[in-house]
Amino acid sequence: MRKEMARRIKAMQIEQQKREIAKKYMTTEAYERLMNVRISSYELYSQLIDIIIAMVQAKRISAKLTEPQLKEILARLTYKPESTISFQHK
């Protein structure tokens, strides 16, 4: 029981640290969009926040990340080529 509580607390602390990093390196609009993604798809949010943290650690973000930049990252992350259906008449 205590191990489970400790694990949950640790996970909450890590999540809080991720949010603080995101807030520091993102504009208000971009951060709000990130939180909207979190509400709609936690898995996608998790991937997105990990990419943002990796970009920060690699020093690929020099200024605050804007909403259009976040949209671009999100589009690349969710890109799926459209399949085509072709009909062959006999």
C-alpha positions in Angstrom: 0.0 0.0 0.0 2.8 2.4 0.9 4.8 1.5 -2.1 1.8 2.3 -4.3 1.3 5.7 -2.7 5.0 6.4 -3.0 4.9 5.5 -6.7 1.9 7.7 -7.3 3.5 10.6 -5.5 6.7 10.2 -7.5 4.7 10.1 -10.8 2.8 13.2 -9.8 6.1 15.0 -9.0 7.6 14.0 -12.4 4.4 15.2 -14.1 4.6 18.6 -12.3 8.2 19.0 -13.3 7.3 18.3 -16.9 4.6 21.0 -16.8 6.9 23.5 -15.2 9.5 23.0 -18.0 6.8 23.3 -20.6 5.5 26.5 -19.0 9.0 28.0 -18.9 9.8 27.3 -22.5 6.4 27.9 -24.1 4.2 30.9 -24.7 0.9 31.1 -22.9 -1.1 30.2 -26.0 1.1 27.2 -26.8 1.0 26.0 -23.2 -2.9 26.2 -23.2 -3.0 24.2 -26.4 -0.7 21.6 -24.8 -3.1 21.3 -21.9 -6.0 20.9 -24.3 -4.1 18.1 -26.0 -3.6 16.6 -22.5 -7.3 16.6 -21.9 -8.2 15.0 -25.2 -5.4 12.5 -25.5 -3.0 11.8 -22.7 -0.8 9.5 -24.8 -0.3 12.2 -27.4 0.3 14.8 -24.7 2.9 12.5 -23.2 4.7 12.1 -26.5 4.6 15.8 -27.2 5.9 16.8 -23.8 8.7 14.3 -24.1 9.7 15.8 -27.5 9.6 19.3 -26.1 11.8 18.4 -23.1 14.2 16.6 -25.5 14.4 19.8 -27.6 15.1 21.9 -24.6 17.8 19.5 -23.4 19.4 19.5 -26.9 19.2 23.3 -26.9 17.1 23.3 -30.1 14.7 25.8 -28.5 16.3 29.3 -28.2 13.2 31.3 -27.7 9.8 30.4 -26.2 7.9 27.8 -28.3 4.9 29.5 -30.0 1.5 28.0 -30.7 2.2 27.7 -34.5 5.5 25.8 -33.7 3.6 23.5 -31.4 1.0 22.9 -34.1 3.8 22.0 -36.5 5.3 19.5 -34.0 1.8 18.1 -33.4 1.1 17.8 -37.1 4.4 15.9 -37.6 3.6 13.6 -34.7 0.1 12.7 -35.9 0.8 12.6 -39.6 -0.7 9.6 -41.3 -0.6 9.4 -45.1 -4.1 9.0 -46.5 -4.8 5.7 -48.1 -6.3 5.7 -51.5 -9.0 3.4 -52.6 -9.1 2.5 -56.3 -11.9 0.6 -58.0 -11.1 -1.7 -60.9 -14.0 -2.4 -63.2 -14.2 -5.8 -64.9 
